Amino acid sequence: MIKRTLYFGNPTYLSVKLGQLEIRLPEVEGNDTLPEAFKTSMVKSVPIEDIGVIILDHKRITITQAALAELLDNNTAVITCNDSRMPSGLLLPLSGNTVQSERFQDQIDASLPLKKQLWQQTVQSKILNQSAVLRRRRQLDCGNMSAWAKLVKSGDPDNIEGRAAAFYWPQMFGCIAGFRRDREGVPPNNLLNYGYAILRAVVARSLVGSGLLPTLGIHHHNRYNAYCLADDIMEPYRPYVDDLVADMVDSDIDCTNLSTDVKSRLLSIPVIDVVINDRRSPLMVGVGMTTASLYKCYSGEQRKISYPIIE
């Protein structure tokens, strides 16, 4: 079952009651002029087991410890936002699988050649998906990118990923003056940042659910990054976010700020259709298939990660 993504961008009280996330509005609760029947009707609830990602995007959101505990017990990713209303924190459960210690050990014991091969597959899948997005979105013949994908060696020592990116980004958003892919760059970099943050949370959640440590990457290594593996595994999924953002740009939506409409579009990322092994499913489900296959690679059951293919 596809899990729900909940976004809260206004003052809200969040608590838990009988396995339900109870949602109350302080403006309603504190208004003595309103009838009690109306106040009661304004209280909403969502089964916690149905929630996959929750985004807290307001300084006046209050959430109880009991609600946080139940959300984490159900492997929900909790994202908090900063003063700029951009995702800045991610809370995940410490334990998400019944045989977690065994899986941790398999992950830790993974050989360097295996990790290099997994990164090769990751880069190849990312480049092929970027190529597919360019063909569909910009009507470009991307034979060069398909050729580059075939050139990727174990560990990508020649940085074919970088070569592909140098071609990809100007083609995707070349119509925007001064655009280059940079976190602090001109819009729609802000949309890409927001979308990638949601994608990262979905991937990290699935890694924990598969009994893996999001910290130990197959390629990314940074002592200050707690989600190196999530950053690795999300790479072939990034083009789905790029395609969504390009669609908004092409539709002349104002991308200079993260409006409610823009955020609403970006919050659809977990339910975007993806195809893995000829099976179509929502992105959140597909990511779960990818992380499950990653563990099988660590355990020696298979040698290839199941990544999505953009048609």
C-alpha positions in Angstrom: 0.0 0.0 0.0 1.3 3.5 -0.9 2.0 5.5 2.2 0.7 9.1 2.5 2.8 12.3 2.5 1.4 14.9 4.9 2.4 18.6 4.8 1.7 21.1 7.6 2.4 24.7 6.7 0.2 26.5 9.3 0.0 26.5 13.1 -1.1 23.0 14.1 -1.4 20.7 17.2 -0.4 17.2 16.4 -1.0 14.4 18.9 -1.8 10.7 18.8 -5.0 8.9 19.9 -5.8 5.2 19.4 -3.2 4.8 16.6 -4.4 8.0 14.8 -2.5 11.2 14.2 -4.9 13.8 15.6 -4.8 17.2 13.9 -6.1 20.3 15.7 -6.0 24.0 14.7 -5.0 26.4 17.5 -7.0 29.2 16.0 -10.1 27.0 16.4 -9.2 25.5 19.7 -8.6 28.8 21.4 -11.6 30.7 20.0 -14.2 30.7 22.8 -16.8 32.2 20.5 -17.1 29.0 18.4 -19.5 26.3 19.4 -18.1 23.1 20.7 -19.8 21.1 18.0 -17.9 23.1 15.4 -14.6 22.7 17.2 -15.1 18.9 17.3 -15.9 18.8 13.6 -12.6 20.5 12.8 -10.5 17.8 14.5 -9.1 15.6 11.8 -7.3 12.3 12.2 -5.2 10.0 9.9 -4.1 6.4 10.7 -0.4 6.6 11.6 0.2 3.3 9.8 -0.9 5.1 6.5 1.8 7.8 6.8 5.1 7.5 5.0 6.4 11.1 5.1 5.4 14.0 7.2 6.6 17.6 6.6 6.6 20.2 9.4 6.8 23.7 7.9 5.8 26.3 10.5 7.3 27.6 13.7 4.0 27.2 15.5 3.5 23.5 15.0 3.3 21.5 18.2 3.8 17.8 18.1 3.7 15.5 21.1 6.5 13.0 22.0 3.9 10.2 21.9 3.0 11.2 18.3 6.7 11.2 17.3 7.3 7.9 18.9 4.4 6.2 17.1 5.4 7.8 13.8 8.9 6.5 14.1 7.6 3.0 15.3 5.8 2.9 11.9 8.9 3.9 9.9 7.6 7.4 9.1 10.2 10.0 7.9 9.7 13.3 9.7 11.0 16.3 7.8 11.4 19.7 9.6 11.9 23.0 7.7 13.9 26.1 8.5 13.1 29.8 8.5 13.3 29.8 4.7 10.7 27.0 4.7 13.2 24.7 3.1 13.7 21.1 4.5 16.5 21.2 7.0 16.1 18.1 9.2 15.2 14.5 8.9 14.1 12.2 11.7 14.1 8.4 11.1 13.7 5.3 13.4 16.9 3.7 14.8 15.5 0.3 14.0 13.4 -0.6 11.0 14.0 -4.3 10.4 13.8 -7.4 12.6 17.2 -8.7 11.5 18.9 -5.3 11.4 22.2 -6.3 13.1 22.7 -9.1 10.6 22.0 -6.7 7.7 24.3 -4.0 9.1 27.1 -6.6 9.2 26.5 -7.6 5.6 26.6 -3.9 4.6 29.7 -3.2 6.6 31.5 -6.3 5.2 30.7 -5.4 1.5 33.9 -5.5 -0.5 35.3 -2.4 -2.3 34.9 -4.1 -5.7 31.3 -4.8 -5.0 30.6 -1.2 -4.0 32.4 0.0 -7.1 30.2 -2.2 -9.3 27.1 -1.0 -7.5 28.1 2.6 -8.2 28.8 1.8 -11.8 25.2 0.5 -12.1 23.9 3.6 -10.3 25.6 6.0 -12.6 24.6 4.1 -15.7 20.9 4.1 -14.6 21.1 7.8 -13.7 22.5 8.8 -17.1 20.0 6.7 -19.0 17.1 8.2 -17.1 18.5 11.7 -17.7 18.7 10.9 -21.4 15.1 9.7 -21.4 13.9 12.9 -19.7 15.7 15.0 -22.3 14.2 13.0 -25.1 10.7 13.3 -23.7 10.9 16.8 -22.3 13.2 18.6 -24.8 12.8 16.3 -27.9 16.6 15.8 -28.1 18.4 12.9 -29.7 20.6 11.8 -26.8 22.7 9.1 -28.4 25.7 10.7 -26.8 24.4 10.1 -23.3 23.5 6.5 -24.1 27.0 6.0 -25.4 28.4 7.6 -22.2 26.4 5.2 -20.1 28.1 2.3 -21.8 31.5 3.8 -21.0 31.0 3.9 -17.3 33.5 1.6 -15.6 33.5 0.1 -12.1 33.6 3.0 -9.7 33.3 5.5 -12.5 37.0 6.5 -12.4 36.6 8.7 -15.5 33.7 10.7 -13.9 31.3 10.0 -16.8 28.6 11.1 -14.4 30.1 14.6 -14.4 30.4 14.7 -18.2 26.8 13.7 -18.6 25.7 16.4 -16.1 27.7 19.1 -18.0 25.5 18.2 -21.1 22.3 17.6 -19.3 21.6 20.7 -17.2 22.1 23.3 -20.0 19.7 21.3 -22.2 17.1 21.0 -19.4 17.0 24.6 -18.3 19.0 26.4 -20.9 16.1 28.7 -21.5 16.6 30.3 -18.1 19.3 33.0 -18.1 22.2 32.3 -15.7 21.0 28.9 -14.8 23.5 26.3 -13.5 22.8 23.5 -11.2 23.7 24.9 -7.8 22.0 24.8 -4.4 22.3 28.5 -4.1 21.6 29.2 -7.8 18.8 31.0 -9.5 15.3 29.3 -9.7 14.3 26.6 -10.4 17.2 25.5 -8.2 15.0 26.1 -5.2 12.4 23.7 -6.6 15.0 21.1 -7.3 16.4 21.5 -3.8 12.9 21.0 -2.3 12.1 18.0 -4.5 15.4 16.3 -3.8 14.9 16.7 -0.1 11.6 14.9 -0.3 13.1 12.2 -2.5 16.0 11.8 0.0 13.6 11.3 2.9 11.7 8.6 0.9 15.0 6.8 0.1 16.4 7.1 3.6 13.1 5.7 5.0 13.2 2.7 2.7 16.8 2.0 3.5 16.0 1.9 7.2 13.0 -0.3 6.4 15.3 -2.7 4.5 17.6 -2.9 7.6 20.4 -0.8 6.2 22.4 2.1 7.5 21.8 5.3 5.5 25.1 6.6 6.7 27.4 4.0 5.0 27.5 4.9 1.3 28.7 2.9 -1.7 30.3 6.1 -3.2 29.4 9.2 -1.2 31.7 9.6 1.8 31.5 12.7 4.0 32.1 12.7 7.8 29.4 15.3 8.2 26.7 13.5 6.1 24.5 11.1 7.9 22.8 10.0 4.7 25.6 9.0 2.3 23.8 5.8 1.1 20.6 7.7 0.6 22.4 10.2 -1.6 23.9 7.3 -3.6 20.6 5.4 -4.1 18.5 8.4 -5.0 20.7 9.3 -8.0 18.7 7.4 -10.7 15.5 8.8 -9.2 16.6 12.4 -9.5 15.5 12.7 -13.1 11.9 12.1 -12.0 12.2 15.3 -9.9 13.9 17.1 -12.8 11.1 16.2 -15.1 8.4 17.4 -12.7 10.2 20.7 -12.1 10.7 21.2 -15.9 7.0 20.6 -16.4 6.3 23.4 -13.9 8.8 25.7 -15.7 7.3 25.0 -19.1 3.9 25.7 -17.7 5.0 29.3 -16.7 4.4 28.7 -13.0 6.2 31.3 -10.9 9.2 29.5 -9.7 10.8 32.4 -7.8 9.2 31.2 -4.5 7.9 28.1 -3.1 4.2 28.9 -3.2 1.5 26.5 -1.9 0.8 25.4 -5.5 4.4 24.7 -6.2 4.8 22.7 -2.9 1.7 20.8 -3.7 3.1 19.7 -7.0 6.4 18.7 -5.4 4.7 16.8 -2.7 3.4 14.4 -5.4 6.9 13.0 -5.8 6.3 9.9 -3.7 3.4 8.9 -6.0 5.0 9.4 -9.4 4.7 6.3 -11.5 8.0 4.4 -11.9 8.8 1.2 -13.8 11.1 -1.4 -12.3 11.5 -4.9 -13.8 8.5 -4.2 -16.1 6.4 -3.5 -13.0 4.7 -0.1 -12.6 4.3 1.3 -9.1 4.4 4.6 -7.2 7.9 5.9 -6.6 7.7 5.2 -2.8 7.0 1.6 -3.5 9.7 1.5 -6.2 12.3 2.8 -3.9 11.4 0.0 -1.5 12.1 -2.5 -4.2 15.4 -0.8 -4.9 16.6 -0.8 -1.3 15.5 -4.4 -0.9 17.5 -5.4 -3.9 20.5 -3.5 -2.5 20.5 -5.6 0.6 20.4 -8.7 -1.6 23.5 -7.4 -3.3 25.2 -7.0 0.1 24.2 -10.5 1.1 25.4 -12.1 -2.1 21.9 -13.2 -3.3 22.2 -11.0 -6.4 24.6 -8.7 -8.2 22.4 -6.0 -9.6 20.3 -3.3 -8.0 16.8 -2.9 -9.2 16.6 0.7 -10.5 13.7 2.4 -12.3 13.7 2.9 -16.1 12.1 6.1 -17.5 10.3 5.1 -20.7 
